[in-house]
Amino acid sequence: MRGAPIPQRIPPLNWRRPAFLWTPLGLALGIGAPAAVFYDDPGIQRAMLLAGIFVFAAVLTALGGSWLLGRAPRARRTVVAYVVAAGAIAALVAPFAMAELLATTAPERPSIAMAMTMTPLALLIGLPSALAAGLVFSWIAMKPKDLDGDKLLDDAVFRHDVQPFR
């Protein structure tokens, strides 16, 4: 008994068309939405924008590399995982980078202990922000490839498989 064809591979995600409209919109909302939460503190807001720009630069580079190698993401959760991984790295590096930046302007040098104590707070803020940014970006800028949707739902495709009870 032969049925409807079973798809052997899940098709990769596509950029939503027109890409020149949806990709920048996804990036703007993915970077801007977490920063908009901190509307009362412009310093943290700028830091979130800067971190978001670096995170999405790394994510788009990694996605481009995976597309070049023929391993394009097949689900939005893969794109979100890329964003969360890059966000986690940025959150781990941010306190140490901030300590080095403060060392250039502060009269006394901030210690490594200060950066270590700030790391859990950076992760607490950075990981949910990266998750939200990844979800927003993946839903706005990308879409799954269509799989002849009408053909699979057509009743005639499966009608010949129906067997009466014997």
C-alpha positions as CSV (number, residue, x, y, z in Angstrom):
1,M,0.0,0.0,0.0
2,R,1.5,3.2,-1.1
3,G,0.5,6.5,0.5
4,A,1.2,10.1,0.0
5,P,4.9,11.0,-0.3
6,I,6.6,11.6,3.0
7,P,8.9,14.6,2.9
8,Q,12.5,13.4,3.4
9,R,13.9,16.7,4.4
10,I,12.6,19.7,6.2
11,P,13.2,22.7,3.9
12,P,15.4,25.5,5.2
13,L,14.0,28.8,6.2
14,N,13.8,31.6,3.7
15,W,14.1,35.3,4.1
16,R,10.7,36.9,4.1
17,R,10.2,38.8,0.8
18,P,10.9,41.6,0.1
19,A,14.1,41.1,2.1
20,F,15.1,44.7,1.9
21,L,12.0,45.6,3.9
22,W,11.5,42.7,6.3
23,T,15.2,42.1,7.3
24,P,15.9,45.6,8.5
25,L,12.5,45.8,10.2
26,G,13.3,42.5,12.0
27,L,16.8,43.8,13.0
28,A,15.4,47.2,14.2
29,L,12.7,45.5,16.3
30,G,15.1,42.8,17.5
31,I,17.7,45.3,18.6
32,G,15.3,48.0,19.7
33,A,12.7,46.1,21.6
34,P,15.0,45.0,24.5
35,A,16.6,48.4,24.6
36,A,13.1,50.1,24.8
37,V,12.5,48.3,28.1
38,F,15.1,50.6,29.7
39,Y,13.4,53.9,28.6
40,D,14.2,55.6,32.0
41,D,17.9,55.0,31.9
42,P,19.6,56.2,28.7
43,G,23.0,54.7,29.7
44,I,21.7,51.2,30.0
45,Q,19.6,51.8,26.9
46,R,22.7,52.7,24.9
47,A,24.6,49.7,26.2
48,M,21.7,47.4,25.2
49,L,21.7,48.9,21.7
50,L,25.4,48.5,21.3
51,A,25.3,44.9,22.6
52,G,22.3,44.2,20.3
53,I,24.3,45.5,17.3
54,F,27.3,43.3,18.1
55,V,25.1,40.2,18.8
56,F,23.2,40.5,15.5
57,A,26.4,41.1,13.6
58,A,27.7,37.9,15.0
59,V,24.4,36.1,14.3
60,L,24.1,37.2,10.7
61,T,27.8,36.2,10.2
62,A,27.1,32.8,11.6
63,L,23.9,32.4,9.6
64,G,25.6,33.4,6.4
65,G,28.4,30.9,7.1
66,S,25.9,28.1,7.7
67,W,24.1,29.0,4.5
68,L,27.4,29.0,2.6
69,L,28.2,25.5,4.0
70,G,24.8,24.2,3.0
71,R,23.5,23.8,6.5
72,A,20.8,26.5,6.5
73,P,18.6,26.7,9.6
74,R,15.4,24.7,9.2
75,A,13.5,26.1,12.1
76,R,13.1,29.4,13.8
77,R,14.3,27.9,17.1
78,T,17.7,27.4,15.4
79,V,17.9,31.2,14.7
80,V,16.8,31.9,18.2
81,A,19.5,29.6,19.5
82,Y,22.1,31.5,17.5
83,V,20.9,34.8,19.0
84,V,20.7,33.4,22.6
85,A,24.2,31.9,22.3
86,A,25.7,35.2,20.9
87,G,23.7,37.1,23.6
88,A,25.2,34.9,26.3
89,I,28.7,35.5,25.1
90,A,28.1,39.2,24.9
91,A,26.6,39.2,28.5
92,L,29.6,37.3,29.8
93,V,32.1,39.7,28.1
94,A,30.2,43.0,28.9
95,P,31.2,43.4,32.5
96,F,34.9,42.9,31.7
97,A,34.7,45.3,28.7
98,M,32.9,47.9,30.9
99,A,35.7,47.6,33.5
100,E,38.3,48.2,30.9
101,L,36.4,51.2,29.6
102,L,36.0,52.6,33.1
103,A,39.7,52.2,33.6
104,T,40.4,54.7,30.9
105,T,38.4,57.5,32.6
106,A,38.3,56.6,36.3
107,P,41.1,57.8,38.6
108,E,41.3,54.4,40.3
109,R,41.3,51.2,38.2
110,P,38.2,49.0,38.6
111,S,39.1,45.5,39.8
112,I,38.5,42.2,38.1
113,A,36.3,41.4,41.2
114,M,33.9,44.1,40.2
115,A,33.5,42.6,36.8
116,M,33.0,39.2,38.3
117,T,30.3,40.4,40.6
118,M,28.5,42.2,37.6
119,T,28.5,39.0,35.5
120,P,25.4,37.4,37.0
121,L,23.5,40.7,36.6
122,A,24.6,40.9,33.0
123,L,23.4,37.4,32.4
124,L,20.1,38.1,34.2
125,I,19.4,41.0,31.9
126,G,21.2,39.7,28.7
127,L,19.7,36.3,28.3
128,P,16.0,37.2,28.4
129,S,16.8,40.2,26.2
130,A,18.5,37.9,23.7
131,L,15.6,35.5,23.7
132,A,13.1,38.3,23.0
133,A,15.3,39.7,20.3
134,G,15.8,36.3,18.7
135,L,12.0,35.6,18.7
136,V,11.1,39.0,17.3
137,F,13.8,38.8,14.6
138,S,13.0,35.2,13.5
139,W,9.3,35.8,13.3
140,I,9.6,39.0,11.4
141,A,12.5,38.4,9.0
142,M,12.2,34.7,8.2
143,K,9.5,32.3,7.1
144,P,9.4,28.5,6.4
145,K,9.5,27.4,2.8
146,D,6.1,26.5,1.4
147,L,5.6,22.8,0.8
148,D,2.9,22.6,-1.7
149,G,0.5,23.2,1.2
150,D,-2.7,22.8,-0.9
151,K,-1.6,19.5,-2.3
152,L,-1.1,17.9,1.2
153,L,-4.5,19.1,2.4
154,D,-6.3,18.0,-0.7
155,D,-8.7,15.2,0.1
156,A,-8.1,13.4,-3.2
157,V,-4.5,12.8,-2.3
158,F,-5.4,10.5,0.6
159,R,-8.7,9.1,-0.7
160,H,-7.1,6.2,-2.5
161,D,-5.4,5.1,0.8
162,V,-8.7,4.7,2.6
163,Q,-9.6,1.0,3.1
164,P,-12.9,-0.1,4.4
165,F,-13.1,-2.3,7.5
166,R,-12.9,-6.0,6.6
